[in-house]
Amino acid sequence: MVALGPGAAPVSRAERLRGHLRQRRQSAEFRIADDYPPAGLLPAPVPEPEPPAVPEPRAAAAAQASDADLADLATQLWRLGRKLAEPPPDDRGPGGAAARRKESRHLRAAQDALGKAGVRAEDHDGTEFDIGLTLDVLAYQPVPGATRETVHETVRPSVYRDGRRIQMGQVIVAQPEGEQDL
C-alpha cells in the first residue's frame, strides 16, 4: 500500500496497475500526467478537531446552576449586605467593629465571585420611578416632601445573569402626598 500524496488514501499495487492500464488505453495527448494534481492544487489536510477542554468541577457546577437558584443566592447576599450596612442596634464590645469589617469582607468576596460568574443584583432605592420600568410595584406610599415618584424601598432586587434578567425586582414607590393611587 502506498499513499499518492498528502491527504490521499493509500493505494494497493493492483489498483495502481489498473490505473496505469486505463491510462494506456488512451492516446498520449489525453493521458493524465503521473504528477497530477500538482501539489499546489491539493487541498490542505484538515487537522482533527481537538477534544473540548474538560471544565473545572466548580465551573461546571456553576454553569449548571439554575437561574432561580442563582437569583435566590444573589437576593440573600443582597439582604445580608443591607443588614451589615445598618448601624448595629447595640454596642458589640471592643471587637465589634473588627468583626463587622470581617463579615463585610466575606460578603464582598461572595458578591465578587457571583459577579465573575455574570450574576449581579441591582438595588433600586432612590431611583426615579417610571411606569415603563420592569419592576413589580408592591405599593404606592405617600411620603411628605416627595416631589416626584421615586423608589422608596427595594423589597427584592432585580437579578441579572449575563445581562439577562432572571428575577424582577419588587419595590415600594414613594408618591408626593397630594396624589392618589389610581
Long-range contacts (C-beta under 8 A, 24 or more apart in sequence): 5-39, 5-42, 6-42, 6-45, 7-42, 7-43, 7-44, 7-45, 62-117, 67-161, 67-166, 67-167, 68-166, 70-114, 70-117, 70-119, 70-159, 70-161, 70-166, 71-159, 71-161, 71-166, 71-167, 73-114, 73-119, 74-114, 74-119, 74-120, 74-121, 74-157, 74-159, 74-167, 75-121, 75-156, 75-157, 75-159, 75-167, 77-107, 77-110, 77-111, 77-114, 77-121, 78-121, 78-123, 78-157, 80-107, 81-107, 81-111, 118-161, 118-162, 118-163, 119-159, 119-160, 119-161, 120-159, 120-160, 121-157, 121-158, 121-159, 122-157, 122-158, 122-159, 122-160, 122-169, 123-154, 123-157, 124-151, 124-154, 124-157, 124-158, 124-169, 124-171, 125-151, 125-152, 125-153, 125-154, 126-150, 126-151, 127-151, 129-171, 129-173, 134-158, 134-165, 134-168, 134-169, 135-168, 135-169, 135-170, 135-171, 136-168, 136-169, 136-170, 136-171, 137-170, 137-171, 137-172, 137-173, 138-170, 138-171, 138-172, 139-172, 139-173, 140-172, 140-173, 140-175, 140-181, 141-172, 141-173, 141-174, 141-175, 142-174, 142-175, 142-176, 142-177, 142-179, 143-174, 143-175, 143-176, 143-177, 144-177, 146-174, 146-175, 146-176, 146-177, 147-176, 148-176, 149-173, 149-174, 149-175, 149-176, 150-174
